[in-house]
């Protein structure tokens, strides 16, 4: 898995659904368990890397820099599992922008600096 290249909307949406489901399942299973911290030291970095790869590839398809994935993940962090502060509301706006930009808008036609389009 790599953050290089491009992906279309459908594989992006499937990837996001899988990432959120895996995160929710891990946190549900780990509530109050002693192993949450040691396993979390492996799980969370792996989850963030997978999320960066999926987000960066879709951002590349839209002609954006993959570094925008950092802003999206920070916004997601402040809204997960629900926004409970003013910062959470700002994070919700970032997640809403990302949902529209990456989930509904089509990628750039033709090749861009990140490679050819991968229409699935």
C-alpha positions in Angstrom: 0.0 0.0 0.0 1.3 3.4 -1.0 0.0 7.0 -1.1 1.3 7.4 -4.7 -1.0 7.2 -7.6 -4.8 7.8 -8.0 -8.0 6.0 -7.2 -11.6 6.6 -8.3 -14.6 7.4 -6.1 -15.9 3.9 -5.7 -12.7 2.3 -4.3 -12.2 5.4 -2.2 -15.7 5.1 -0.6 -15.2 1.4 0.0 -11.8 2.1 1.6 -13.2 4.8 3.9 -16.1 2.5 5.0 -13.6 -0.2 5.8 -11.3 2.1 7.7 -14.1 3.6 9.8 -15.6 0.1 10.5 -12.2 -1.3 11.6 -11.6 1.7 13.8 -15.1 1.5 15.4 -14.7 -2.3 15.9 -11.3 -2.0 17.5 -12.5 0.8 19.9 -15.6 -1.2 20.7 -13.6 -4.3 21.5 -11.0 -2.5 23.4 -13.1 -0.5 25.8 -11.8 -1.0 29.3 -9.5 -3.9 28.2 -5.9 -4.0 29.5 -4.5 -4.8 26.1 -5.9 -1.6 24.5 -2.7 0.5 25.1 -0.1 -2.0 23.9 -2.1 -3.1 20.9 -3.1 0.5 20.2 0.6 1.4 19.8 0.6 -0.9 16.7 -3.0 -0.5 15.6 -3.3 3.3 15.4 -0.2 4.0 13.4 -1.1 1.3 11.0 -4.6 2.7 10.7 -3.4 6.3 10.1 -1.0 5.0 7.4 -3.8 3.2 5.6 -6.0 6.3 5.9 -3.3 8.5 4.5 -2.8 6.2 1.6 -6.5 6.1 0.7 -7.0 9.8 1.2 -3.8 10.8 -0.7 -4.7 8.7 -3.7 -8.1 10.2 -3.9 -6.7 13.7 -3.4 -4.3 13.0 -6.3 -7.2 12.0 -8.5 -8.7 15.4 -7.8 -5.4 17.1 -8.6 -4.7 18.0 -5.0 -1.6 17.4 -2.9 -1.7 14.4 -0.7 -0.7 16.6 2.2 -4.3 17.6 2.5 -4.9 14.2 4.0 -3.3 15.6 7.2 -5.9 18.3 7.6 -8.7 15.7 6.9 -7.4 13.3 9.5 -7.0 16.1 12.1 -10.6 17.2 11.4 -11.7 13.5 11.6 -9.9 13.2 15.0 -11.8 16.1 16.4 -15.1 14.8 15.3 -14.7 11.1 16.1 -17.0 9.6 17.4 -19.0 12.9 17.5 -18.0 16.6 17.6 -18.3 17.8 21.2 -16.7 21.3 21.1 -16.1 24.3 18.9 -13.0 22.6 17.6 -15.1 19.5 16.8 -17.5 21.7 14.8 -14.5 23.1 12.8 -13.3 19.5 12.3 -16.8 18.6 11.1 -16.6 21.3 8.4 -13.3 19.9 7.2 -14.8 16.4 7.1 -17.9 17.7 5.3 -15.6 19.4 2.7 -13.6 16.2 2.2 -16.8 14.2 1.8 -18.0 16.5 -1.0 -14.6 16.9 -2.6 -13.5 13.3 -2.5 -16.7 11.3 -2.3 -18.9 13.1 -4.8 -16.8 15.0 -7.3 -15.2 13.2 -10.2 -11.5 13.1 -10.7 -9.5 15.1 -13.2 -10.0 13.9 -16.8 -6.8 12.6 -18.4 -3.4 12.3 -16.8 -2.2 14.7 -14.2 1.1 15.0 -12.3 0.1 11.9 -10.2 -0.5 9.6 -13.2 -3.3 8.5 -15.5 -6.8 8.1 -14.3 -8.0 4.8 -12.9 -11.7 4.6 -13.8 -13.3 1.6 -12.1 
